[in-house]
Amino acid sequence: MGYETQGKCPVIHGAAVTNSSEKSTSVKDWWPDSLNLNILHQHDRKSDPLGEGFDYKKEFLKLNYKALKQDLNALMTDSQDWWPADYGHYGPFFIRMTWHAAGTYRSTDGRGGGGTGAQRFAPLNSWPDNGNLDKARRLLWPIKQKYGQQVSWADLLILAGNVAIESMGGKTFGFSGGRPDIWSPEEDINWGLEKEWLENNRYEDNAVRESLDMPLGAVQMGLIYVNPQGPDGNPDPLASAHDIRTTFGRMAMNDYETVALIAGGHTFGKSHGAAPDSNVGAEPEGANLEEMGFGWMNSFASGKGRDTITSGLEGAWTTNPTNWDNGYFDLLFGYEWELVETPAGAKVWHAINPKDEDFAPDVEDSSIKVPTMMMTTDIALREDPEYRKISKHFHENPDEFADAFAEAWFKLLHRDMGPKSRYIGPEVPSEDRIWMDPVPAGKSDYDIADVSEKIKNSGLSIQEMVETAWASASTYRHSDMRGGANGARIRLAPQKDWEVNKPKQLKKVLSIYEAISNKTDASIADIIVLAGTIGIEIATGSKVPFTPGRGDASEDQTDTASFAVLEPHSDGFRNFHKSDLGFTPEEMLLDKANLLNLTAPEMTVLLGGMRSLGISSSGHGIFTEDVNKITSDYFDTLLDMSVKWKPNGTGNSYEAYDRSTGEKIRTGTRSDLVFGSNSQLRAIAEVYASSDADNKFISDFITAWTKVMNADRFDIL
């Protein structure tokens, strides 16, 4: 008898098992352009089996770290029949797993990276570029099971790659734990609009490879970076170099680091393309139930070992694929190369007339020798003038190459972890790197009352104090823990010149704060936040929490170029929006709130409170007479049914007309009107517009404000 489900499920049939419109039409199917507020409430504790009181960092510090590394090292050569290790060593396999976990990071919006263990879930677990990495994670399961919650999947996926490198004679520069796991796929990451794997629809002009859509970090759907066969499969090394430079640049890697990473990674292991991919089954997320989470089941011959099919590319890069050496560059520069086709039909490059000693061993039988290969992306390192210069230098200076790879690898694994104050464990390096955005420790024992008095007597308006504090603190990105008020980088390039920060006003305010700092022991970073606190206290009549201890970063501690990506081109909280972004102001407001780790109610109350203070770069959305007092009047007025709103033709400004007289009453933007038009946001706005909401509004505003001001205070969180 077949398995029957129709009409027998105790919940509405289909709703519990699929979001597909073929089985159940969702709200998103009916209204595809509606705001996805779920991104503000993802990773809710309801999905977390570890419960409210679980503190992963505390658990990690209990870990027998030495024993864990010993177990991982032993695993490297403990080949399993169900998925045997190439050359008897899993090291290259785990390096690929780690790289592909961390390598999704992009500096454009700080999203991606290995900090969450997201590779366990769709779509990453089923990306074509992650083919067969389901087996790598399954090989790790006995170790994860043994150490339980003292090591997260996120940390384990990263640490395994480090141990793999060390086990094969390579150098590493350390490791930090502390990455907590998520328990469901991330909903806030735009991986691209394409509906098919490996489709390419993400360039303004496909011939201009630098025009890759923001914030994407890969050239095709389902790839980590670039197509190894060349752009869209075209084996053009110079064109491939353009793709590499763009995508690695978006990962915050320069040319030097890029060459080190590619060459170092390809010193180990091989690619697999034993036969056409017609032999390969569905990815893990689409595989049959009985596969138990495995995907890409291979029906060709044994389906494993030398018969493995992953990328379709076939061959090792070096003659010693499980040893750190300089063999990659020896071969890259030792031969001319010709284009060949693998058994899977993919394009790779083989050396012309290779010497016998420059063949690689077979993965199952070392007595059998097979040709080495290079991908188009490898040939790019010798054909592109800048990459070639660096590659030749590394070839001639192997010790520097080893150091450069270790440094770049460490950055790759930790770029999304934020400042070093978040690092924990016995292998945390003592020295800072500039990409960690170092901030010197600030003082906390100064006379706060004295500093407060000087701020109050400075002549600054409430708006100037609050707006400057917001401009400083709201640079924070929870995606990669960068930005925020600590460091007071708002007084440095590039932040001091950002249009959204009103440079002329900012210069005036900061000059006053600098004078106060010079007369006290308070940092400018603390003064910025304290002044905002004072402004809100005056505007609410309520006490606002303030925690001192922020430091002031110097220009030498600031990588100007890396901070450029933090510039807000849209900030609905300040009613600022550039017109050429390709996204609506309300979409960008939602994105900003998500990066600030705000909930929908927190987003709502913060925007309403700031509008009530007259903070609006465009001048729209100011609905109250007294802009020196924080009230809920903004929402009361916004939801007023006595007016009718009409667009004025500019795209982002609207006019409200009295329904009776036709008189123009007020103006607003899309970032304002969305709190009346979107049903979920309107429901929240109605709470704050109610007659009994004043105290709740002020209390909720202060709580949300303090959260933003302290978002980067990892020393107190």
C-alpha positions in Angstrom: 0.0 0.0 0.0 1.3 3.4 -0.9 2.0 6.1 1.6 -1.1 8.3 1.7 -1.1 11.8 3.0 -3.9 13.7 1.2 -6.5 14.9 3.7 -5.0 13.0 6.6 -2.5 15.6 8.0 -3.7 17.2 11.3 -2.5 20.6 10.1 -3.5 22.4 6.9 -2.2 20.0 4.2 1.0 21.3 2.7 1.6 24.2 5.0 3.9 22.2 7.3 6.0 20.7 4.6 6.5 23.2 1.8 6.5 26.8 0.8 5.9 25.8 -2.8 3.0 27.5 -4.5 2.3 24.1 -6.2 1.0 22.8 -2.9 0.0 25.8 -0.9 -0.2 29.4 -2.0 1.7 31.6 0.5 1.3 35.3 1.2 4.6 35.9 -0.7 3.1 34.1 -3.8 0.1 36.4 -3.8 2.2 39.6 -3.1 5.8 39.0 -4.1 6.8 42.6 -3.5 5.7 42.7 0.1 8.4 43.4 2.7 9.9 40.4 4.3 9.8 41.4 8.0 10.9 37.8 8.9 14.5 38.8 8.4 14.2 40.9 11.6 13.0 37.9 13.6 15.1 35.0 12.1 17.1 32.8 14.5 14.4 33.1 17.1 15.1 31.1 20.3 12.1 28.9 19.4 14.3 27.2 16.8 17.2 26.9 19.1 17.3 23.5 21.0 19.9 24.8 23.5 17.6 27.2 25.2 17.7 30.7 26.6 20.3 30.2 29.2 22.9 28.6 27.0 26.2 30.5 26.7 28.4 29.1 24.0 31.5 31.0 24.9 31.4 29.7 28.4 31.0 26.2 27.0 33.9 26.6 24.6 36.2 27.7 27.5 35.5 24.4 29.2 36.6 22.5 26.1 39.7 20.3 26.1 41.0 22.1 23.1 44.2 20.1 22.8 42.3 16.8 22.8 39.9 18.1 20.1 42.8 19.0 17.9 44.4 15.6 18.5 41.1 13.9 17.4 40.9 16.1 14.3 44.4 15.3 13.4 43.8 11.6 13.8 40.7 11.9 11.6 42.8 13.2 8.7 44.2 9.8 8.0 41.4 7.6 9.3 40.0 6.8 5.8 36.4 5.5 5.8 35.2 2.9 3.2 31.9 4.8 2.6 33.9 7.9 1.5 37.6 7.1 1.3 40.3 9.8 1.7 42.1 10.8 -1.5 45.7 9.7 -1.1 44.8 8.4 2.3 44.5 11.9 3.8 41.3 14.0 4.3 43.3 17.2 4.7 42.6 18.7 1.3 38.9 17.8 1.6 38.6 19.6 4.9 40.5 22.6 3.6 37.9 22.9 0.8 35.1 22.6 3.4 36.5 25.3 5.6 37.3 27.6 2.7 33.8 27.2 1.3 32.3 27.9 4.8 34.3 31.1 5.4 34.6 32.2 1.8 31.0 33.2 1.4 31.9 36.4 3.4 31.6 39.6 1.5 32.6 43.0 2.8 29.9 44.8 0.8 27.3 44.0 3.5 29.3 41.9 5.9 27.0 38.9 5.3 28.1 35.4 4.7 31.2 33.8 6.2 31.8 30.9 8.5 30.6 32.5 11.7 27.3 30.7 12.0 27.7 27.2 10.7 25.3 28.0 7.9 26.9 25.5 5.5 24.7 22.9 7.2 21.6 24.4 5.7 20.1 25.3 2.4 21.0 26.9 0.1 24.7 26.5 1.0 24.6 22.8 1.7 23.3 22.3 -1.8 25.3 24.8 -3.9 27.0 23.2 -6.9 30.3 24.6 -5.7 29.8 22.7 -2.4 29.4 19.4 -4.1 30.2 16.4 -1.8 31.0 18.6 1.2 28.1 16.9 2.9 30.4 14.0 3.3 33.1 16.1 4.9 30.6 17.3 7.5 29.4 13.8 8.1 33.0 12.7 8.7 33.2 15.3 11.4 30.0 14.2 13.1 31.6 11.6 15.5 33.9 14.4 16.8 31.0 16.8 17.1 29.0 14.2 18.9 31.9 13.5 21.3 32.4 17.1 22.3 28.8 18.1 22.2 27.9 21.7 22.8 31.4 22.7 23.9 32.3 23.1 20.3 29.8 24.5 17.8 29.5 23.3 14.2 30.6 26.8 13.1 33.9 26.5 15.0 34.4 22.9 14.1 34.0 23.6 10.3 36.7 26.3 10.6 39.1 24.5 12.9 39.1 21.4 10.8 40.7 23.3 8.0 43.4 24.7 10.2 44.3 21.3 11.6 44.3 19.9 8.0 46.9 22.4 6.9 49.1 21.8 10.0 48.8 18.0 9.5 50.3 18.4 6.0 53.2 20.6 7.0 51.6 24.0 6.3 51.7 27.0 8.6 48.8 28.6 10.4 48.7 31.8 12.5 46.1 30.8 15.1 42.4 30.2 15.7 39.7 31.8 17.6 36.6 30.0 18.8 33.3 31.6 19.8 31.2 31.2 16.7 27.6 30.3 17.9 25.5 28.1 15.6 22.3 29.1 13.9 19.5 26.6 13.6 17.8 27.6 10.4 18.8 29.1 7.1 19.6 32.7 6.9 16.8 34.8 5.2 18.6 38.1 5.0 21.3 37.2 2.5 20.8 38.0 -1.1 22.7 35.3 -3.0 21.3 36.5 -6.4 18.0 36.6 -8.3 18.7 33.6 -10.6 16.3 30.6 -10.4 18.7 28.0 -11.9 22.1 26.8 -10.5 25.1 28.3 -12.3 22.9 30.8 -14.1 24.4 34.2 -14.6 22.1 37.2 -14.5 24.0 39.6 -12.2 25.9 42.0 -14.4 24.8 45.5 -15.5 27.0 44.7 -18.6 28.3 41.2 -18.9 31.3 42.5 -20.8 32.2 44.8 -17.8 33.0 42.3 -15.1 33.4 44.9 -12.5 29.7 45.6 -12.9 28.7 42.6 -10.8 25.6 43.4 -8.9 26.0 44.6 -5.3 26.3 43.1 -2.8 27.0 39.8 -4.6 30.4 38.1 -4.1 30.2 35.4 -6.8 29.9 35.5 -10.6 27.2 32.8 -10.9 24.5 31.4 -8.7 25.8 28.6 -6.6 29.6 29.5 -6.8 31.8 30.7 -4.0 33.7 33.1 -6.2 34.4 32.5 -9.8 33.9 29.8 -12.4 37.2 27.9 -12.4 36.8 27.2 -16.2 36.7 31.0 -16.9 33.8 33.5 -17.1 30.6 31.5 -17.9 32.9 28.6 -18.9 35.0 30.5 -21.4 38.6 29.5 -20.7 40.1 33.0 -21.0 42.8 33.4 -18.3 42.9 37.2 -18.5 39.1 37.5 -18.3 39.2 35.1 -15.4 41.7 37.4 -13.7 39.1 40.2 -13.8 36.5 38.0 -12.1 39.0 36.9 -9.5 40.0 40.4 -8.7 36.4 41.6 -8.4 35.2 38.7 -6.2 38.2 38.4 -3.9 38.2 42.2 -3.6 34.6 42.0 -2.3 35.9 39.5 0.2 38.3 42.2 1.4 41.4 40.5 -0.1 44.0 42.4 -2.1 46.0 41.0 -5.0 48.8 39.8 -2.7 46.4 37.9 -0.4 44.4 36.6 -3.4 47.5 34.9 -5.0 48.6 33.5 -1.6 45.2 32.0 -1.0 44.7 30.5 -4.4 48.2 29.1 -4.7 48.2 27.9 -1.1 44.9 26.2 -1.3 45.7 24.5 -4.6 49.0 23.2 -3.1 46.7 20.5 -1.6 44.3 18.0 -3.1 42.6 17.5 -6.4 39.4 18.1 -8.3 37.1 15.4 -9.3 35.5 14.8 -12.7 35.7 11.1 -13.4 32.7 11.0 -15.6 29.8 13.3 -16.9 27.6 14.8 -14.2 24.6 12.9 -15.7 25.7 10.1 -13.3 25.1 12.4 -10.3 21.9 12.6 -8.4 20.1 15.5 -6.6 21.8 17.8 -4.2 21.2 17.1 -0.4 18.2 19.4 -0.1 16.5 17.7 -3.0 17.6 14.1 -2.4 15.3 11.3 -1.4 14.5 10.7 2.2 16.4 7.5 2.5 19.7 9.2 1.6 19.6 10.7 5.1 20.9 14.1 4.1 23.4 13.0 1.5 23.3 14.4 -1.9 25.0 14.1 -5.3 24.9 10.3 -5.2 27.1 9.0 -7.9 26.2 6.0 -10.0 29.4 5.9 -12.0 31.5 2.8 -11.2 32.2 2.8 -7.4 30.9 6.4 -7.0 33.9 7.4 -4.8 37.6 7.5 -4.8 39.0 7.9 -8.3 35.4 7.6 -9.6 34.2 10.7 -7.7 32.4 13.4 -9.6 32.2 16.9 -8.0 33.2 19.9 -10.2 33.8 18.0 -13.4 37.4 19.2 -13.4 39.8 16.4 -12.9 43.3 16.2 -11.5 45.7 17.4 -8.9 47.7 20.7 -9.1 50.9 19.2 -7.7 52.9 16.0 -7.5 52.5 15.9 -3.7 48.9 16.8 -3.0 49.1 16.2 0.8 52.3 18.1 1.5 53.0 21.8 1.8 55.7 22.7 -0.7 56.4 25.0 -3.6 55.3 22.5 -6.2 52.3 24.6 -7.4 54.5 27.4 -8.6 57.2 24.9 -9.8 54.6 23.5 -12.3 52.8 26.7 -13.1 56.0 28.4 -14.3 57.8 25.2 -15.3 55.7 24.4 -18.3 53.6 25.8 -21.1 50.0 24.7 -20.8 47.3 23.5 -23.3 43.6 23.3 -22.9 42.1 19.7 -22.6 38.7 18.3 -21.8 38.1 16.1 -18.7 36.0 12.9 -18.8 33.2 15.0 -17.4 33.5 17.4 -20.3 35.0 20.3 -18.3 38.0 22.4 -19.5 41.3 22.2 -17.7 44.9 22.8 -18.7 47.6 20.2 -19.0 51.4 20.7 -19.1 52.9 20.3 -22.5 55.5 17.4 -22.5 55.6 17.0 -18.8 58.5 15.1 -17.2 57.8 11.8 -15.5 58.5 13.2 -12.1 55.8 15.9 -12.6 52.9 13.5 -12.7 50.7 13.1 -9.7 49.8 9.8 -7.9 46.4 8.2 -8.4 44.2 8.8 -5.3 43.8 5.1 -4.7 47.1 3.6 -5.9 50.2 5.7 -5.6 52.1 3.5 -8.1 49.8 4.8 -10.8 50.7 8.2 -12.2 48.3 10.6 -13.7 48.7 14.1 -15.2 48.6 17.2 -13.1 46.4 20.0 -14.2 45.7 23.7 -13.8 42.3 25.5 -13.9 41.8 28.6 -16.0 41.8 30.5 -12.7 45.3 29.1 -12.0 46.6 30.1 -15.5 45.3 33.6 -14.7 47.9 33.9 -12.0 50.7 33.7 -14.6 48.9 35.6 -17.4 47.6 38.6 -15.5 50.6 41.1 -15.1 50.0 41.9 -11.4 49.2 38.4 -10.4 52.2 37.1 -12.3 54.5 39.5 -10.5 53.3 38.3 -7.1 53.3 34.6 -8.2 56.9 34.9 -9.4 57.9 36.6 -6.1 56.3 33.8 -4.1 58.0 31.2 -6.3 61.4 32.7 -5.6 60.6 33.3 -1.9 58.9 30.2 -0.5 59.1 31.2 3.1 57.3 34.5 2.4 54.7 32.5 0.4 54.1 30.3 3.5 53.7 33.3 5.7 51.5 35.1 3.2 49.2 32.1 2.9 49.0 31.7 6.6 48.1 35.4 7.1 45.5 35.4 4.3 44.0 32.1 5.5 43.7 33.5 9.1 42.0 36.6 7.7 39.7 34.4 5.6 38.6 32.4 8.6 38.1 35.3 11.0 37.1 38.3 8.8 33.5 38.1 9.9 34.2 37.8 13.7 34.6 41.5 14.4 37.3 42.9 16.7 39.9 40.7 18.5 38.1 41.4 21.8 35.6 38.7 20.6 38.3 36.1 20.1 38.6 33.3 22.6 40.8 30.2 23.0 44.4 29.2 23.4 45.5 30.0 19.8 44.4 33.6 19.6 47.4 35.5 18.3 48.7 38.4 20.5 49.2 40.9 17.7 46.4 43.0 16.0 45.8 43.2 12.3 44.4 46.3 10.8 41.5 44.4 9.3 40.4 43.6 12.8 39.5 47.3 13.2 41.5 47.6 16.5 40.4 50.2 19.1 42.5 51.1 22.1 41.0 50.7 25.5 39.2 53.7 26.8 39.0 55.1 30.3 35.9 54.7 32.4 36.9 56.3 35.7 36.5 59.9 34.6 33.9 62.3 36.1 30.9 61.6 34.0 28.9 64.4 35.7 31.6 66.9 34.8 31.7 65.8 31.2 27.9 65.9 31.1 27.8 69.4 32.4 30.3 70.5 29.7 28.2 68.9 27.0 25.0 70.6 28.3 26.8 74.0 28.3 28.2 73.5 24.8 25.4 75.2 23.0 24.6 72.2 20.9 21.0 71.4 20.1 19.3 68.2 21.0 19.1 67.3 17.3 22.8 67.8 16.8 23.7 65.7 19.8 21.3 62.8 18.9 22.0 62.9 15.2 25.8 62.7 15.7 25.4 59.8 18.2 23.3 57.9 15.7 25.6 58.6 12.8 28.5 57.2 14.8 26.8 54.1 16.4 24.6 53.1 13.5 27.5 52.2 11.3 27.5 48.9 13.2 26.8 45.8 11.2 25.8 42.7 13.1 26.6 40.7 10.0 30.3 41.0 10.6 30.5 43.0 13.9 32.1 45.9 12.2 31.4 49.6 12.7 29.7 51.2 15.7 30.6 54.1 18.0 33.6 52.5 19.7 36.7 54.0 18.2 35.0 57.3 17.2 36.0 56.6 13.5 33.3 59.1 12.5 36.0 61.8 13.0 38.3 60.1 10.5 38.2 59.5 6.8 36.0 58.3 5.1 33.2 58.6 7.6 33.7 62.3 8.4 33.0 63.1 4.7 29.9 60.9 4.1 27.0 62.9 2.8 24.5 61.2 5.2 26.6 62.5 8.1 26.2 66.2 7.2 29.9 66.9 7.1 29.6 70.6 7.9 27.4 70.0 11.0 29.6 67.1 12.0 32.8 69.1 11.9 31.2 71.7 14.2 30.0 69.1 16.7 33.2 67.1 16.7 35.3 70.3 17.3 33.3 70.9 20.5 33.6 67.3 21.6 37.4 67.3 21.0 37.7 70.4 23.2 35.8 68.6 26.0 37.9 65.5 25.6 41.1 67.6 25.9 39.9 69.0 29.2 38.8 65.6 30.6 39.8 61.9 30.5 36.8 61.0 28.4 37.3 59.7 24.9 35.6 61.4 22.0 33.8 58.1 21.4 32.3 58.2 24.9 31.4 61.9 24.5 29.6 61.3 21.3 27.4 58.6 22.9 27.0 60.5 26.2 25.9 63.6 24.3 23.2 61.6 22.5 22.2 60.2 25.9 21.9 63.7 27.3 19.8 64.9 24.3 17.3 62.0 24.8 17.2 62.6 28.6 16.3 66.2 27.9 13.7 65.3 25.3 12.0 62.6 27.4 12.6 63.6 31.0 13.7 60.0 31.6 17.0 58.5 32.6 19.0 56.9 29.8 21.7 54.3 30.5 25.3 55.1 29.6 28.3 52.9 30.0 31.7 54.5 29.6 34.9 52.9 28.4 35.1 53.5 24.6 38.4 54.3 23.0 39.4 56.5 20.1 41.0 54.8 17.1 43.8 56.5 15.2 44.2 56.9 11.5 47.0 54.3 11.6 44.5 51.8 13.1 42.0 52.5 10.4 41.9 51.0 6.9 40.2 53.8 5.1 39.3 51.7 2.1 37.8 48.9 4.1 35.5 51.4 6.0 34.2 52.8 2.7 31.8 49.8 2.4 30.1 50.8 5.6 28.8 54.1 4.1 25.0 54.2 4.3 23.6 55.1 0.9 20.2 54.9 2.5 19.2 55.4 6.1 15.4 55.5 6.7 15.9 56.5 10.3 17.4 59.8 9.1 15.1 59.9 6.1 18.1 59.7 3.8 18.0 57.9 0.5 20.0 58.2 -2.7 17.8 57.8 -5.8 20.0 55.4 -7.9 20.2 52.3 -5.6 17.8 49.9 -7.3 16.0 49.3 -4.1 13.1 51.1 -2.5 13.7 53.2 0.7 11.6 50.9 2.8 13.6 47.9 1.6 16.8 49.7 2.5 15.3 50.6 5.9 14.6 47.0 6.5 18.1 46.0 5.5 19.5 48.7 7.8 17.4 47.5 10.7 18.6 43.9 10.1 22.2 44.9 10.0 21.7 46.7 13.4 20.1 43.5 14.7 16.8 45.3 15.5 13.4 43.8 15.7 10.4 45.2 13.9 9.1 47.0 17.0 12.6 48.4 17.7 12.9 49.7 14.2 9.5 51.3 14.4 10.0 53.0 17.8 13.4 54.3 16.9 12.3 55.8 13.6 9.2 57.4 15.2 11.3 58.8 18.0 13.9 60.3 15.8 11.2 61.9 13.6 9.6 63.4 16.6 13.0 65.1 17.2 13.0 66.6 13.8 15.7 64.3 12.4 15.1 64.0 8.7 17.8 64.7 6.1 15.1 65.3 3.5 13.0 67.5 5.8 10.0 65.2 5.2 8.2 63.2 7.9 8.3 65.9 10.6 4.8 65.8 12.0 5.2 67.5 15.4 5.5 71.1 16.4 7.9 70.6 19.4 10.9 68.9 18.0 12.7 69.0 21.3 10.4 66.5 22.9 10.2 62.8 22.1 6.6 61.7 21.9 4.4 59.2 20.0 2.7 62.0 18.1 4.5 60.9 14.9 2.5 57.7 14.7 -0.7 59.4 15.8 -0.4 61.8 13.0 0.8 59.3 10.4 -2.3 57.2 11.0 -4.6 60.2 10.9 -7.6 59.4 8.6 -8.4 63.1 8.0 -5.8 63.3 5.2 -5.2 61.6 1.9 -1.6 61.0 0.7 -0.6 61.5 -2.9 2.8 61.0 -4.6 4.3 64.3 -5.9 6.1 62.6 -8.8 9.6 62.5 -7.4 9.5 58.8 -6.5 10.3 59.2 -2.8 8.1 62.0 -1.4 4.4 62.2 -0.8 2.0 65.0 0.2 -0.9 64.7 2.6 -4.0 66.7 1.8 -6.9 67.5 4.1 -9.8 65.4 2.9 -12.3 68.2 3.6 -10.5 71.3 2.4 -7.9 69.9 0.0 -5.2 71.9 1.8 -1.7 70.4 1.8 -0.9 69.5 5.4 2.4 67.6 5.6 4.9 65.6 3.5 6.6 62.3 4.0 8.7 59.6 2.3 8.3 56.0 1.6 10.2 55.3 4.8 7.4 57.1 6.6 4.3 55.9 4.8 5.4 52.2 5.0 4.4 52.3 8.7 0.8 53.0 7.5 0.7 50.9 4.4 2.4 47.7 5.4 -0.1 45.7 7.5 2.5 44.3 9.9 4.2 47.6 10.5 0.9 49.4 10.8 -0.1 46.9 13.5 3.0 47.9 15.5 2.5 51.7 14.7 -1.1 51.4 16.1 0.3 50.3 19.4 2.4 53.4 19.7 -0.4 55.7 18.3 -2.8 54.6 21.0 -3.8 57.0 23.8 -2.1 55.0 26.5 1.2 54.6 24.6 3.2 57.6 25.8 5.1 55.9 28.6 5.6 52.7 26.6 6.8 54.6 23.6 9.5 56.4 25.6 10.6 53.3 27.5 10.8 51.2 24.3 12.7 54.0 22.5 15.3 54.3 25.2 15.8 50.5 25.3 16.2 50.4 21.5 18.5 53.4 21.5 20.7 52.0 24.2 20.9 48.7 22.2 22.3 50.6 19.1 24.7 52.7 21.2 26.1 49.6 22.9 26.0 47.2 19.9 29.8 47.1 19.5 30.6 47.1 23.2 31.7 43.5 23.2 33.6 44.2 26.4 30.3 44.6 28.3 28.0 42.3 26.4 
